[in-house]
Amino acid sequence: MHMFQKVDADQLEVNPFNMIGKDWMLVTAGNEEKANTMTASWGGVGVMWGKNVAFVFIRDSRFTKEFIDREGTFSLSFPSEEYRKEMKFLGTVSGRDEDKIKESGVHVGYMDGIPYIDEGSMVLTCRVMSQTPIRKEDYLDESIDGTWYASGDYHKMYIAEITGVYAR
Ligand SMILES: Cc1cc2nc3c(=O)[nH]c(=O)nc-3n(C[C@H](O)[C@H](O)[C@H](O)COP(=O)(O)O)c2cc1C
């Protein structure tokens, strides 16, 4: 595979609905000693506080959350359809229980010290700007809580500056 090149965000021609919602992404965080990754299909990209940002929604139970909170950085990688099986695995098993990165066969690389999964054509490196709890008292749509939070495992919404866009 080609090396990643840093590109300008305004050069990208991607559809966020497909890229995130349909094709899924891997949220990866940690350091050179230990990293963890998880599959995510909720989130977005946009503009906030004068910066290009990514929005990700991470439930409190996720092991990956501990790495994001410790480092204040994470990456988003976008593997192609051929890695669907690996993404299902990384989105089902917790790194708390197994060395799932090794078992899945995907590879960790580092961009400016931020870990990412190398199987994919694009990586966004991100710096956390805010972490907001998704709270029951804020919903205007009353179906949300029963549909998505019956388990009590709520999301945190992270808004993160996109510090680098890398494409092959
Ligand atoms: C397609 C798919 C999408 C997912 N999207 C999210 C998400 O947006 N947010 C989230 O907290 N978990 C999401 N998950 C669940 C996590 O990936 C899963 O719980 C994972 O095992 C967490 O791993 P960890 O404990 O090692 O961090 C998704 C799982 C799949 C299969």
PDBQT file of the ligand as one rigid body, heavy atoms in Angstrom, charges set to zero:
ROOT
HETATM    1  C1  LIG A 201     -20.972  -1.301  13.356  1.00  0.00    +0.000 C 
HETATM    2  C2  LIG A 201     -20.681  -0.926  14.777  1.00  0.00    +0.000 A 
HETATM    3  C3  LIG A 201     -20.766   0.391  15.153  1.00  0.00    +0.000 A 
HETATM    4  C4  LIG A 201     -20.500   0.802  16.471  1.00  0.00    +0.000 A 
HETATM    5  N1  LIG A 201     -20.586   2.131  16.805  1.00  0.00    +0.000 NA
HETATM    6  C5  LIG A 201     -20.302   2.512  18.066  1.00  0.00    +0.000 A 
HETATM    7  C6  LIG A 201     -20.318   3.907  18.418  1.00  0.00    +0.000 A 
HETATM    8  O1  LIG A 201     -20.534   4.804  17.581  1.00  0.00    +0.000 OA
HETATM    9  N2  LIG A 201     -20.086   4.227  19.724  1.00  0.00    +0.000 N 
HETATM   10  C7  LIG A 201     -19.822   3.283  20.683  1.00  0.00    +0.000 A 
HETATM   11  O2  LIG A 201     -19.623   3.629  21.867  1.00  0.00    +0.000 OA
HETATM   12  N3  LIG A 201     -19.763   1.954  20.357  1.00  0.00    +0.000 NA
HETATM   13  C8  LIG A 201     -19.983   1.561  19.075  1.00  0.00    +0.000 A 
HETATM   14  N4  LIG A 201     -19.895   0.233  18.743  1.00  0.00    +0.000 N 
HETATM   15  C9  LIG A 201     -19.560  -0.765  19.774  1.00  0.00    +0.000 C 
HETATM   16  C10 LIG A 201     -18.068  -0.873  20.089  1.00  0.00    +0.000 C 
HETATM   17  O3  LIG A 201     -17.293  -0.920  18.911  1.00  0.00    +0.000 OA
HETATM   18  C11 LIG A 201     -17.843  -2.175  20.892  1.00  0.00    +0.000 C 
HETATM   19  O4  LIG A 201     -18.553  -2.110  22.112  1.00  0.00    +0.000 OA
HETATM   20  C12 LIG A 201     -16.381  -2.501  21.133  1.00  0.00    +0.000 C 
HETATM   21  O5  LIG A 201     -16.294  -3.863  21.499  1.00  0.00    +0.000 OA
HETATM   22  C13 LIG A 201     -15.722  -1.645  22.202  1.00  0.00    +0.000 C 
HETATM   23  O6  LIG A 201     -14.414  -2.094  22.371  1.00  0.00    +0.000 OA
HETATM   24  P1  LIG A 201     -13.462  -1.624  23.561  1.00  0.00    +0.000 P 
HETATM   25  O7  LIG A 201     -14.154  -1.998  24.856  1.00  0.00    +0.000 OA
HETATM   26  O8  LIG A 201     -12.198  -2.406  23.323  1.00  0.00    +0.000 OA
HETATM   27  O9  LIG A 201     -13.282  -0.153  23.428  1.00  0.00    +0.000 OA
HETATM   28  C14 LIG A 201     -20.145  -0.172  17.433  1.00  0.00    +0.000 A 
HETATM   29  C15 LIG A 201     -20.038  -1.522  17.043  1.00  0.00    +0.000 A 
HETATM   30  C16 LIG A 201     -20.290  -1.909  15.724  1.00  0.00    +0.000 A 
HETATM   31  C17 LIG A 201     -20.154  -3.344  15.327  1.00  0.00    +0.000 C 
ENDROOT
TORSDOF 0
